[in-house]
Amino acid sequence: MTALDSAASTTVTMPRPRRRGFWTDARFFLGVVLIIASIAGVWAVVSLSRQTSPVYAAAHTIVPGQKVTAADLTVIDVALGRSADAYLAPGATLNDAVATRTIDAGELVPAAATVSAASSQVTTVVVHSSAAVPSNVTSGSTVDLWAAAPTDAGTYDTPRILIANATVVSVAHDDSMIGGGADAIELVIPRSDVAAALAAIAGESALSVVPSGGR
């Protein structure tokens, strides 16, 4: 054996350091935590979107000033989340409640859209139109009430808007008379305009309604 062979035979091989398992790496656990948090967040969102609450919807068009009763409402289940408290729900007190605005058929009824009758600033009045009511004027329509006062000469003054933006409750067509009778229109008007409306009716002014374009 030569000296070179002897040196080679005595060479000591150093062991390589063992690599740590990936489960001991903090980054691995952090990644696992982030994945779990992401899954939990998605589950919470999906679960919340599936939760529904029973609330009231209008069974038909409800006009301002109209008394709101259970017969005017229907219960539906909808997913509203935190906004559910903003709408009327079964169990809400409806005693003397009246609508403050037009609520279309099928629309959810906001709690703010009703007040007590004593707090309402509107009321209803029935007028008879001297002209045919347009066919597009129906319950919930917004109209202007025009009036033309009679003169001593047996004619009428220039028509003027007596009440603007009144809401139609109902229209009753009277065709019993030859040539057509007067249409009776029930209107929702501000209480402050009641005196003017009654004065025009008592003074036999020619009244007519014209769509205002509001609805």
MARBA-3410 file (N, C-alpha, C, O; in Angstrom, 1 decimal):
215
0.9,-1.2,0.0,0.0,0.0,0.0,0.9,1.2,0.0,1.8,1.3,0.8 ~ 0.7,2.1,-0.9,1.5,3.3,-1.0,1.0,4.3,0.0,0.0,4.1,0.7 ~ 1.8,5.4,0.2,1.4,6.4,1.2,0.2,7.1,0.8,-0.6,7.5,1.6 ~ 0.0,7.3,-0.6,-1.2,8.0,-1.1,-2.5,7.2,-0.8,-3.5,7.7,-0.4 ~ -2.4,5.8,-1.0,-3.5,4.9,-0.7,-3.8,5.0,0.8,-5.0,4.9,1.2
-2.8,5.1,1.6,-3.0,5.1,3.1,-3.7,6.3,3.5,-4.5,6.3,4.4 ~ -3.3,7.5,2.9,-4.0,8.8,3.2,-5.4,8.8,2.8,-6.3,9.3,3.5 ~ -5.7,8.2,1.6,-7.1,8.1,1.1,-7.9,7.3,2.0,-9.1,7.6,2.2 ~ -7.3,6.2,2.5,-8.1,5.3,3.4,-8.5,5.9,4.7,-9.4,5.4,5.4 ~ -7.7,6.9,5.1,-7.9,7.5,6.4,-8.8,8.8,6.3,-9.0,9.4,7.3
-9.2,9.1,5.1,-10.1,10.3,4.9,-11.4,10.1,5.6,-12.1,9.1,5.4 ~ -11.8,11.0,6.4,-13.1,10.9,7.2,-14.2,11.7,6.4,-14.0,12.9,6.1 ~ -15.3,11.0,6.1,-16.4,11.7,5.4,-17.3,12.3,6.5,-17.9,11.6,7.3 ~ -17.5,13.6,6.4,-18.4,14.4,7.3,-19.8,14.2,7.0,-20.2,14.3,5.8 ~ -20.7,13.9,7.9,-22.1,13.7,7.6,-22.8,15.0,7.3,-22.5,16.1,7.9
-23.7,15.0,6.3,-24.4,16.2,5.8,-25.5,16.5,6.9,-26.1,15.6,7.4 ~ -25.7,17.8,7.1,-26.8,18.2,8.1,-28.1,17.8,7.6,-28.4,18.0,6.4 ~ -28.9,17.3,8.4,-30.3,16.8,8.0,-31.2,18.1,7.8,-31.1,19.0,8.6 ~ -32.0,18.1,6.8,-32.9,19.2,6.5,-34.1,19.0,7.4,-34.6,17.9,7.6 ~ -34.6,20.2,7.9,-35.7,20.2,8.8,-37.0,19.9,8.0,-37.1,20.3,6.8
-37.9,19.1,8.6,-39.2,18.8,7.9,-40.0,20.1,7.7,-39.9,21.0,8.5 ~ -40.8,20.1,6.6,-41.5,21.3,6.3,-42.5,21.6,7.4,-43.0,22.8,7.5 ~ -42.9,20.6,8.2,-43.9,20.9,9.2,-43.3,21.7,10.4,-44.1,22.1,11.3 ~ -42.0,21.8,10.4,-41.4,22.6,11.5,-41.1,24.0,11.0,-40.6,24.8,11.8 ~ -41.5,24.4,9.8,-41.3,25.7,9.2,-42.5,26.6,9.6,-43.7,26.2,9.3
-42.3,27.7,10.2,-43.4,28.6,10.7,-44.2,29.1,9.5,-45.4,29.4,9.6 ~ -43.5,29.2,8.3,-44.3,29.7,7.1,-45.3,28.7,6.7,-46.4,29.1,6.2 ~ -45.1,27.4,6.9,-46.1,26.4,6.6,-47.3,26.6,7.4,-48.4,26.5,6.9 ~ -47.1,26.8,8.7,-48.3,26.9,9.6,-49.0,28.2,9.3,-50.3,28.2,9.4 ~ -48.3,29.2,9.0,-49.0,30.5,8.7,-49.8,30.3,7.4,-50.9,30.9,7.3
-49.3,29.6,6.4,-50.1,29.4,5.2,-51.4,28.6,5.5,-52.4,28.9,5.0 ~ -51.2,27.6,6.4,-52.4,26.7,6.8,-53.5,27.6,7.5,-54.6,27.5,7.2 ~ -53.0,28.5,8.4,-53.9,29.4,9.1,-54.7,30.3,8.1,-55.9,30.5,8.2 ~ -53.9,30.8,7.1,-54.6,31.7,6.1,-55.6,31.0,5.3,-56.6,31.6,5.0 ~ -55.3,29.8,4.9,-56.2,29.0,4.1,-57.5,28.7,4.9,-58.6,28.8,4.4
-57.3,28.3,6.2,-58.5,28.1,7.0,-59.3,29.3,7.2,-60.6,29.3,7.2 ~ -58.7,30.4,7.4,-59.4,31.7,7.6,-60.2,32.1,6.4,-61.3,32.6,6.5 ~ -59.6,31.8,5.2,-60.2,32.2,3.9,-61.5,31.3,3.8,-62.5,31.8,3.4 ~ -61.4,30.0,4.0,-62.5,29.1,3.9,-63.6,29.5,4.9,-64.8,29.5,4.5 ~ -63.2,29.8,6.1,-64.2,30.2,7.1,-65.0,31.5,6.7,-66.2,31.6,6.9
-64.2,32.4,6.1,-64.8,33.7,5.6,-65.8,33.5,4.5,-66.9,34.0,4.5 ~ -65.5,32.6,3.6,-66.4,32.3,2.5,-67.6,31.6,3.0,-68.7,31.9,2.6 ~ -67.4,30.7,3.9,-68.6,30.0,4.5,-69.5,30.9,5.2,-70.7,30.8,5.1 ~ -68.9,31.9,6.0,-69.8,32.9,6.7,-70.6,33.7,5.8,-71.7,34.0,6.0 ~ -69.9,34.2,4.7,-70.7,35.0,3.7,-71.8,34.2,3.0,-72.9,34.7,2.9
-71.5,33.0,2.6,-72.6,32.2,2.0,-73.7,31.9,3.0,-74.9,31.9,2.6 ~ -73.3,31.6,4.2,-74.3,31.3,5.2,-75.2,32.5,5.5,-76.4,32.3,5.6 ~ -74.6,33.7,5.6,-75.4,34.9,5.8,-76.3,35.2,4.7,-77.4,35.6,4.9 ~ -75.8,35.0,3.4,-76.7,35.3,2.3,-77.9,34.3,2.2,-78.9,34.7,1.5 ~ -77.8,33.2,2.8,-78.9,32.2,2.8,-79.9,32.5,3.9,-81.0,31.9,3.9
-79.6,33.3,4.8,-80.6,33.6,5.9,-81.6,34.6,5.5,-81.3,35.7,5.0 ~ -82.9,34.3,5.6,-84.0,35.1,5.2,-84.8,35.5,6.4,-84.8,34.9,7.5 ~ -85.5,36.6,6.3,-86.3,37.2,7.3,-87.7,37.4,6.7,-87.8,37.9,5.6 ~ -88.8,37.2,7.5,-90.1,37.5,7.0,-90.4,39.0,7.2,-90.3,39.5,8.3 ~ -90.8,39.6,6.1,-91.2,41.0,6.1,-92.4,41.3,5.3,-92.9,40.4,4.6
-93.0,42.4,5.5,-94.3,42.8,4.8,-93.9,43.4,3.4,-93.0,44.2,3.3 ~ -94.8,43.0,2.4,-94.8,43.6,1.1,-96.2,44.1,0.8,-97.2,43.5,1.4 ~ -96.4,45.1,0.0,-97.7,45.6,-0.3,-98.4,44.6,-1.2,-97.9,44.2,-2.2 ~ -99.6,44.2,-0.7,-100.5,43.3,-1.5,-101.0,44.0,-2.7,-101.4,43.3,-3.7 ~ -101.1,45.3,-2.7,-101.6,46.1,-3.8,-101.0,47.5,-3.6,-100.4,47.8,-2.6
-101.3,48.4,-4.6,-100.8,49.8,-4.4,-101.4,50.5,-3.2,-102.6,50.5,-3.1 ~ -100.6,51.0,-2.4,-101.0,51.8,-1.2,-100.6,53.2,-1.4,-99.5,53.5,-1.8 ~ -101.6,54.1,-1.3,-101.3,55.5,-1.5,-101.1,56.3,-0.3,-101.5,55.8,0.8 ~ -100.5,57.5,-0.3,-100.3,58.3,0.9,-101.6,58.6,1.6,-102.6,58.9,0.9 ~ -101.6,58.5,2.9,-102.8,58.8,3.7,-103.7,57.6,3.9,-104.6,57.7,4.7
-103.5,56.6,3.1,-104.3,55.4,3.3,-104.0,54.6,4.5,-102.8,54.4,4.8 ~ -105.0,54.2,5.2,-104.8,53.4,6.4,-104.2,52.0,6.0,-104.7,51.4,5.1 ~ -103.2,51.6,6.7,-102.5,50.3,6.3,-102.9,49.3,7.3,-102.7,49.4,8.6 ~ -103.5,48.2,6.8,-104.0,47.1,7.7,-103.3,45.8,7.2,-102.7,45.8,6.1 ~ -103.5,44.7,7.9,-103.0,43.4,7.5,-103.5,43.0,6.2,-102.8,42.3,5.5
-104.7,43.4,5.9,-105.3,43.0,4.6,-104.6,43.7,3.4,-104.7,43.2,2.3 ~ -103.8,44.7,3.6,-103.1,45.4,2.6,-101.7,44.9,2.4,-101.0,45.3,1.5 ~ -101.3,43.9,3.2,-100.0,43.4,3.2,-99.9,41.9,3.0,-100.9,41.2,3.3 ~ -98.8,41.5,2.6,-98.5,40.0,2.4,-97.1,39.8,3.0,-96.2,40.6,2.9 ~ -96.9,38.6,3.5,-95.6,38.3,4.1,-94.7,37.5,3.1,-95.2,36.5,2.5
-93.5,37.9,3.0,-92.5,37.2,2.1,-91.2,37.1,2.9,-90.9,37.9,3.8 ~ -90.4,36.1,2.5,-89.1,35.8,3.1,-88.1,36.3,2.2,-88.0,35.9,1.0 ~ -87.2,37.2,2.6,-86.2,37.8,1.8,-84.9,37.9,2.6,-84.9,37.9,3.9 ~ -83.8,37.9,1.9,-82.5,38.0,2.6,-82.1,39.5,2.6,-81.7,40.1,1.6 ~ -82.2,40.1,3.8,-82.0,41.5,3.9,-80.7,41.8,4.8,-80.2,42.9,4.9
-80.3,40.8,5.5,-79.1,41.0,6.4,-79.4,42.0,7.5,-80.5,41.9,8.1 ~ -78.5,42.9,7.7,-78.7,43.9,8.8,-79.8,44.9,8.5,-80.2,45.6,9.4 ~ -80.2,45.1,7.3,-81.2,46.1,6.9,-82.6,45.6,7.2,-83.6,46.3,6.9 ~ -82.8,44.4,7.7,-84.2,43.8,7.9,-85.0,44.7,8.9,-86.2,44.8,8.7 ~ -84.3,45.4,9.8,-85.0,46.2,10.8,-85.6,47.4,10.1,-86.4,48.1,10.8
-85.2,47.8,8.9,-85.7,49.0,8.3,-87.1,48.7,7.6,-87.7,49.7,7.1 ~ -87.6,47.5,7.7,-88.9,47.2,7.0,-89.9,46.6,8.0,-89.5,46.0,9.1 ~ -91.2,46.8,7.7,-92.2,46.3,8.6,-92.2,44.8,8.5,-92.0,44.2,7.4 ~ -92.3,44.1,9.7,-92.3,42.7,9.7,-93.5,42.2,10.5,-94.1,43.0,11.3 ~ -93.9,40.9,10.4,-95.0,40.4,11.2,-94.7,40.7,12.6,-93.6,40.5,13.2
-95.8,41.1,13.3,-95.7,41.4,14.7,-95.6,42.9,15.0,-95.8,43.4,16.1 ~ -95.3,43.7,13.9,-95.3,45.2,14.0,-96.7,45.7,14.3,-97.7,45.1,13.8 ~ -96.8,46.7,15.1,-98.1,47.3,15.4,-98.6,48.2,14.3,-97.9,49.1,13.8 ~ -99.8,47.9,13.8,-100.3,48.6,12.7,-101.5,49.5,13.1,-102.2,50.1,12.2 ~ -101.8,49.6,14.3,-102.9,50.4,14.8,-102.8,51.8,14.3,-101.9,52.5,14.6
-103.9,52.3,13.6,-103.9,53.7,13.1,-102.7,54.1,12.2,-102.4,55.3,12.0 ~ -102.1,53.1,11.6,-100.9,53.4,10.7,-101.5,53.8,9.4,-102.4,53.2,8.8 ~ -100.9,54.9,8.8,-101.2,55.3,7.4,-99.9,55.5,6.7,-98.9,55.7,7.2 ~ -100.0,55.4,5.3,-98.9,55.5,4.5,-98.5,56.9,4.3,-99.4,57.8,4.2 ~ -97.2,57.2,4.2,-96.7,58.6,4.0,-96.3,58.8,2.5,-96.1,59.9,2.1
-96.3,57.7,1.8,-95.9,57.8,0.3,-96.6,56.6,-0.4,-97.1,55.7,0.2 ~ -96.5,56.7,-1.7,-97.1,55.6,-2.5,-96.2,54.4,-2.4,-94.9,54.5,-2.6 ~ -96.8,53.2,-2.1,-96.0,52.0,-2.0,-96.6,51.0,-3.1,-97.7,50.6,-3.0 ~ -95.8,50.7,-4.1,-96.3,49.9,-5.2,-96.6,48.5,-4.8,-96.0,48.0,-3.8 ~ -97.5,47.8,-5.5,-97.8,46.4,-5.2,-96.5,45.6,-5.3,-95.8,45.7,-6.3
-96.3,44.8,-4.3,-95.1,43.9,-4.3,-93.9,44.5,-3.7,-92.9,43.8,-3.4 ~ -93.9,45.8,-3.4,-92.8,46.5,-2.8,-92.7,46.2,-1.3,-93.7,46.2,-0.6 ~ -91.5,46.0,-0.8,-91.3,45.9,0.6,-91.7,47.2,1.3,-91.5,48.2,0.8 ~ -92.3,47.0,2.5,-92.9,48.2,3.1,-91.9,48.8,4.2,-91.7,48.1,5.2 ~ -91.2,49.9,3.9,-90.3,50.4,4.8,-91.0,50.9,6.1,-92.1,51.4,6.0
-90.4,50.7,7.2,-91.0,51.2,8.5,-91.2,52.7,8.4,-92.2,53.2,9.0 ~ -90.3,53.4,7.8,-90.4,54.9,7.7,-91.6,55.3,6.8,-91.9,56.5,6.7 ~ -92.2,54.4,6.0,-93.2,54.8,5.1,-94.6,54.8,5.7,-95.6,55.1,5.0 ~ -94.7,54.6,7.0,-96.0,54.7,7.7,-95.8,55.5,9.0,-94.7,55.6,9.6 ~ -96.9,56.2,9.3,-96.9,57.0,10.6,-98.3,56.8,11.2,-99.2,56.2,10.6
-98.5,57.3,12.4,-99.8,57.2,13.0,-100.7,58.2,12.3,-100.3,59.2,11.7 ~ -102.0,57.9,12.3,-103.0,58.8,11.6,-103.0,60.2,12.1,-103.1,61.2,11.4 ~ -102.7,60.3,13.4,-102.6,61.7,14.0,-101.5,62.5,13.5,-101.5,63.7,13.5 ~ -100.4,61.8,13.1,-99.2,62.5,12.6,-99.3,62.7,11.1,-98.4,63.5,10.6 ~ -100.2,62.2,10.4,-100.3,62.3,8.9,-100.6,63.7,8.5,-101.4,64.4,9.1
-99.9,64.2,7.5,-100.1,65.5,7.0,-101.0,65.6,5.7,-101.1,66.6,5.1 ~ -101.6,64.4,5.4,-102.4,64.4,4.2,-103.8,63.8,4.6,-103.9,63.1,5.6 ~ -104.7,64.0,3.7,-106.0,63.4,3.8,-106.6,63.2,2.4,-106.0,63.5,1.4 ~ -107.8,62.7,2.3,-108.4,62.4,1.0,-109.6,63.3,0.8,-110.3,63.7,1.7 ~ -109.9,63.6,-0.5,-111.1,64.3,-0.9,-111.6,63.8,-2.2,-110.7,63.4,-3.0
-112.9,63.8,-2.4,-113.4,63.3,-3.7,-113.9,64.5,-4.5,-114.6,65.3,-4.0 ~ -113.4,64.6,-5.7,-113.8,65.6,-6.7,-114.5,65.0,-7.9,-114.2,63.9,-8.2 ~ -115.3,65.7,-8.6,-115.9,65.3,-9.8,-115.4,66.1,-11.0,-115.4,67.3,-11.0 ~ -114.8,65.4,-11.9,-114.1,66.0,-13.0,-115.1,66.5,-14.1,-116.0,65.7,-14.4 ~ -114.9,67.7,-14.6,-115.8,68.2,-15.6,-115.3,67.7,-17.0,-116.1,67.8,-18.0
-114.2,67.1,-17.0,-113.7,66.5,-18.3,-113.3,65.0,-18.0,-113.1,64.6,-16.8 ~ -113.3,64.2,-19.0,-113.0,62.8,-18.9,-111.6,62.7,-18.3,-110.6,63.3,-18.7 ~ -111.5,61.7,-17.4,-110.2,61.5,-16.8,-109.3,60.6,-17.7,-109.8,59.6,-18.2 ~ -108.1,61.0,-18.0,-107.3,60.2,-18.9,-107.2,58.7,-18.5,-107.2,58.4,-17.3 ~ -107.1,57.8,-19.4,-107.1,56.4,-19.1,-105.9,56.0,-18.3,-105.9,54.9,-17.7
-104.8,56.7,-18.5,-103.6,56.3,-17.8,-103.5,56.8,-16.3,-102.6,56.6,-15.6 ~ -104.6,57.5,-15.9,-104.7,57.9,-14.5,-105.4,56.8,-13.7,-106.6,56.5,-13.9 ~ -104.6,56.2,-12.8,-105.1,55.1,-12.0,-104.6,55.3,-10.6,-104.0,56.3,-10.3 ~ -105.0,54.3,-9.7,-104.5,54.4,-8.3,-103.0,54.5,-8.3,-102.3,53.7,-8.9 ~ -102.6,55.5,-7.5,-101.1,55.7,-7.4,-100.6,56.8,-8.3,-99.5,57.2,-8.1
-101.4,57.2,-9.3,-100.9,58.2,-10.2,-100.8,59.6,-9.5,-101.5,59.8,-8.6 ~ -99.9,60.4,-10.0,-99.7,61.7,-9.5,-100.3,62.7,-10.5,-100.0,62.7,-11.7 ~ -101.2,63.6,-10.0,-102.0,64.5,-10.9,-102.0,65.9,-10.3,-101.8,66.1,-9.2 ~ -102.3,66.8,-11.2,-102.6,68.2,-10.8,-104.1,68.4,-10.9,-104.7,68.0,-11.9 ~ -104.6,69.0,-9.9,-106.1,69.4,-9.9,-106.2,70.8,-10.4,-105.7,71.7,-9.7
-106.9,71.0,-11.5,-107.1,72.3,-12.1,-108.5,72.7,-11.7,-109.5,71.9,-11.6 ~ -108.7,74.1,-11.6,-110.0,74.6,-11.3,-110.2,75.9,-12.1,-109.3,76.7,-12.3 ~ -111.5,76.0,-12.6,-111.9,77.2,-13.3,-113.2,77.7,-12.6,-114.2,77.1,-12.6 ~ -113.1,78.9,-12.0,-114.2,79.5,-11.3,-115.3,80.0,-12.2,-114.9,80.5,-13.3 ~ -116.6,79.8,-11.9,-117.6,80.4,-12.7,-117.7,81.9,-12.7,-117.3,82.5,-11.7
-118.2,82.5,-13.7,-118.3,84.0,-13.8,-119.8,84.3,-13.8,-120.6,83.5,-14.1 ~ -120.0,85.6,-13.6,-121.4,86.1,-13.7,-122.0,86.0,-15.1,-123.2,85.9,-15.3 ~ -121.2,85.9,-16.1,-121.6,85.8,-17.5,-122.0,84.4,-17.8,-122.4,84.1,-19.0 ~ -121.9,83.5,-16.9,-122.2,82.1,-17.2,-121.0,81.3,-17.8,-121.2,80.2,-18.3 ~ -119.9,81.9,-17.9,-118.7,81.2,-18.4,-117.8,80.9,-17.2,-118.1,80.9,-16.0
-116.5,80.5,-17.5,-115.6,80.2,-16.5,-114.3,81.0,-16.7,-113.9,81.3,-17.8 ~ -113.7,81.3,-15.6,-112.4,81.9,-15.6,-111.3,81.0,-16.2,-111.6,79.8,-16.5 ~ -110.1,81.6,-16.5,-109.0,80.8,-17.0,-108.7,79.7,-15.9,-108.4,80.0,-14.8 ~ -108.6,78.5,-16.4,-108.2,77.4,-15.4,-106.8,77.7,-14.8,-105.9,78.2,-15.4 ~ -106.7,77.3,-13.5,-105.4,77.4,-12.8,-105.2,76.1,-12.0,-106.2,75.4,-11.7
-104.0,75.9,-11.7,-103.7,74.7,-10.8,-104.1,75.0,-9.4,-103.6,75.9,-8.8 ~ -105.1,74.2,-8.9,-105.6,74.4,-7.5,-104.7,73.6,-6.5,-104.3,74.2,-5.5 ~ -104.4,72.4,-6.9,-103.5,71.5,-6.1,-102.6,70.8,-7.0,-103.0,70.1,-7.9 ~ -101.3,70.9,-6.7,-100.3,70.2,-7.5,-99.9,68.9,-6.9,-99.8,68.8,-5.6 ~ -99.5,67.9,-7.7,-99.0,66.7,-7.2,-99.8,65.9,-6.2,-99.3,65.5,-5.2
-101.1,65.9,-6.5,-102.0,65.0,-5.7,-101.9,63.6,-6.1,-101.6,63.3,-7.3 ~ -102.2,62.7,-5.2,-102.1,61.2,-5.5,-103.5,60.7,-5.7,-104.3,60.9,-4.8 ~ -103.7,59.9,-6.7,-105.0,59.3,-7.0,-105.2,58.0,-6.1,-104.3,57.1,-6.1 ~ -106.3,58.0,-5.4,-106.6,56.8,-4.7,-107.5,55.9,-5.6,-107.2,54.7,-5.7 ~ -108.5,56.4,-6.2,-109.3,55.6,-7.1,-110.0,56.5,-8.1,-110.2,57.8,-7.9
-110.5,55.9,-9.2,-111.3,56.7,-10.2,-112.5,55.9,-10.4,-112.5,54.7,-10.7 ~ -113.7,56.6,-10.3,-115.0,55.9,-10.6,-115.6,56.6,-11.8,-115.9,57.8,-11.8 ~ -115.8,55.9,-12.9,-116.3,56.4,-14.1,-117.9,56.3,-14.1,-118.4,55.2,-13.8 ~ -118.5,57.4,-14.3,-120.0,57.4,-14.3,-120.5,57.7,-15.7,-120.4,58.8,-16.2 ~ -121.0,56.6,-16.3,-121.6,56.7,-17.7,-123.1,56.6,-17.7,-123.7,56.2,-18.7
-123.7,56.9,-16.6,-125.2,56.7,-16.5,-125.9,57.8,-17.2,-127.0,57.6,-17.7 ~ -125.3,59.0,-17.4,-126.0,60.1,-18.1,-125.7,60.1,-19.6,-124.6,59.6,-20.0 ~ -126.6,60.6,-20.3,-126.4,60.7,-21.8,-125.2,61.6,-22.0,-125.1,62.7,-21.5 ~ -124.3,61.2,-22.8,-123.1,62.0,-23.1,-122.0,61.7,-22.1,-120.9,62.3,-22.2 ~ -122.3,60.8,-21.1,-121.3,60.5,-20.1,-121.4,61.4,-18.9,-121.6,62.6,-19.0
-121.3,60.7,-17.7,-121.4,61.4,-16.5,-120.1,61.9,-16.0,-119.1,61.7,-16.7 ~ -120.0,62.6,-14.9,-118.8,63.1,-14.3,-118.0,62.0,-13.6,-118.6,61.2,-12.9 ~ -116.7,61.9,-13.9,-115.9,60.9,-13.2,-115.6,61.4,-11.8,-115.2,62.6,-11.6 ~ -115.7,60.5,-10.8,-115.4,60.9,-9.5,-113.9,60.4,-9.1,-113.6,59.2,-9.4 ~ -113.1,61.3,-8.7,-111.7,60.9,-8.4,-111.4,61.2,-6.9,-111.7,62.3,-6.4
-111.0,60.2,-6.2,-110.6,60.3,-4.8,-109.1,60.7,-4.8,-108.3,59.9,-5.4 ~ -108.8,61.8,-4.2,-107.4,62.3,-4.3,-106.8,62.4,-2.8,-107.5,62.7,-1.9 ~ -105.5,62.2,-2.7,-104.8,62.4,-1.5,-104.2,63.8,-1.6,-103.4,64.1,-2.6 ~ -104.5,64.7,-0.7,-104.0,66.1,-0.8,-103.5,66.5,0.6,-103.9,65.9,1.6 ~ -102.6,67.5,0.7,-102.1,68.0,2.0,-103.3,68.6,2.7,-104.2,69.2,2.2
-103.3,68.4,4.0,-104.3,69.0,4.9,-104.4,70.5,4.7,-105.5,71.1,4.8 ~ -103.3,71.1,4.4,-103.3,72.6,4.2,-104.1,73.0,2.9,-104.5,74.2,2.8 ~ -104.4,72.1,2.0,-105.1,72.4,0.8,-106.6,72.0,0.8,-107.3,72.2,-0.1 ~ -107.0,71.5,2.0,-108.4,71.0,2.1,-109.4,72.2,1.9,-110.4,72.1,1.2 ~ -109.1,73.3,2.6,-110.0,74.4,2.5,-110.2,74.9,1.1,-111.3,75.2,0.7
-109.1,75.0,0.3,-109.2,75.5,-1.1,-110.0,74.5,-1.9,-110.8,74.9,-2.8 ~ -109.8,73.2,-1.7,-110.5,72.2,-2.5,-112.0,72.3,-2.2,-112.8,72.2,-3.1 ~ -112.4,72.4,-0.9,-113.8,72.4,-0.5,-114.4,73.7,-1.0,-115.6,73.7,-1.4 ~ -113.7,74.8,-1.0,-114.2,76.1,-1.5,-114.5,76.0,-3.0,-115.5,76.5,-3.5 ~ -113.6,75.3,-3.7,-113.8,75.2,-5.2,-115.0,74.3,-5.5,-115.8,74.6,-6.4
-115.2,73.2,-4.7,-116.3,72.3,-4.9,-117.6,73.1,-4.6,-118.6,73.0,-5.3 ~ -117.6,73.8,-3.4,-118.8,74.6,-3.0,-119.2,75.7,-4.0,-120.3,76.0,-4.2 ~ -118.1,76.3,-4.6,-118.3,77.3,-5.6,-118.6,76.9,-7.0,-118.7,77.7,-7.9 ~ -118.8,75.5,-7.1,-119.1,74.9,-8.4,-118.1,75.3,-9.5,-118.5,75.5,-10.7 ~ -116.9,75.3,-9.1,-115.8,75.5,-10.1,-115.7,74.2,-11.0,-116.1,73.1,-10.6
-115.3,74.4,-12.2,-115.1,73.3,-13.1,-113.7,72.7,-12.8,-112.7,73.3,-12.9 ~ -113.7,71.5,-12.3,-112.5,70.8,-11.9,-112.1,69.7,-12.9,-112.9,69.1,-13.5 ~ -110.8,69.5,-13.0,-110.3,68.5,-13.9,-108.9,68.1,-13.4,-108.2,68.9,-12.8 ~ -108.6,66.8,-13.7,-107.2,66.3,-13.3,-106.4,66.1,-14.5,-106.9,65.6,-15.5 ~ -105.1,66.4,-14.4,-104.2,66.3,-15.5,-102.9,65.6,-14.9,-102.4,66.0,-13.9
-102.5,64.5,-15.6,-101.3,63.8,-15.1,-100.1,64.8,-14.9,-99.9,65.6,-15.8 ~ -99.4,64.8,-13.8,-98.4,65.7,-13.5,-97.0,65.2,-14.0,-96.1,66.0,-14.1 ~ -97.0,64.0,-14.4,-95.7,63.4,-14.8,-94.9,62.8,-13.7,-93.8,62.3,-14.0 ~ -95.4,62.9,-12.5,-94.7,62.3,-11.4,-94.6,60.8,-11.4,-93.6,60.2,-11.1 ~ -95.8,60.2,-11.9,-95.8,58.8,-12.1,-96.6,58.4,-13.3,-96.8,57.3,-13.6
END
